[in-house]
Amino acid sequence: MDPQRLGERELSKLKWRCRRGLLENDLFVERFFSRHEEALTTRQAAGLQALMDLADHDLLDLLLCRKELHDLIDEHCDLPEVHEVLALMRAAPAAHHAPSVRPEERPLP
């Protein structure tokens, strides 16, 4: 069964709902949307909604791997779709490939 994609209106509402009080959380959320919004499913949106119900500091602790979902008192967060979205949000940004030549080894212009 093909997962149901999130519609444009639902995506817009979800983005609005995901605005946070801590800049650090906003950065994680922004990166998540820039990578995954085109393929976001309704199931993943539900997982993201559950994460957004958390207090800012609890969310940041999760995103920075200082806590795990089972550490939280909130039971509605310990669901497969929440784990899936949290893993996507924690994923490190793609490394930019820097030149392997040190500046002092570069030829002069």
TATAHU-V979649 format. One record per residue. N is the residue number from 1. PHI is phi in whole degrees, -180 to 180 (NA if undefined). Layout:
n={N/N}
phi={PHI/PHI}
//
This chain:
n={1/2/3/4/5/6/7/8/9/10/11/12/13/14/15/16/17/18/19/20/21/22/23/24/25/26/27/28/29/30/31/32/33/34/35/36/37/38/39/40/41/42/43/44/45/46/47/48/49/50/51/52/53/54/55/56/57/58/59/60/61/62/63/64/65/66/67/68/69/70/71/72/73/74/75/76/77/78/79/80/81/82/83/84/85/86/87/88/89/90/91/92/93/94/95/96/97/98/99/100/101/102/103/104/105/106/107/108/109}
phi={NA/-76/-65/-78/-77/-78/-74/-60/-66/-64/-64/-61/-64/-65/-60/-63/-65/-86/-66/-119/-86/-105/-57/-59/-66/-58/-65/-63/-64/-61/-63/-58/-66/-64/-90/-122/-63/-66/-112/-65/-97/-64/-65/-66/-61/-65/-64/-66/-58/-62/-65/-72/-77/-78/-66/-54/-70/-65/-62/-62/-59/-67/-64/-90/64/-84/-138/-118/-58/-69/-77/-85/-73/-69/-71/-71/-91/-88/-124/-55/-68/-72/-60/-61/-67/-60/-62/-66/-72/-79/-55/-66/-64/-60/-71/-80/-80/-85/-61/-84/-91/-70/-53/-72/-97/-70/-68/-73/-69}
//
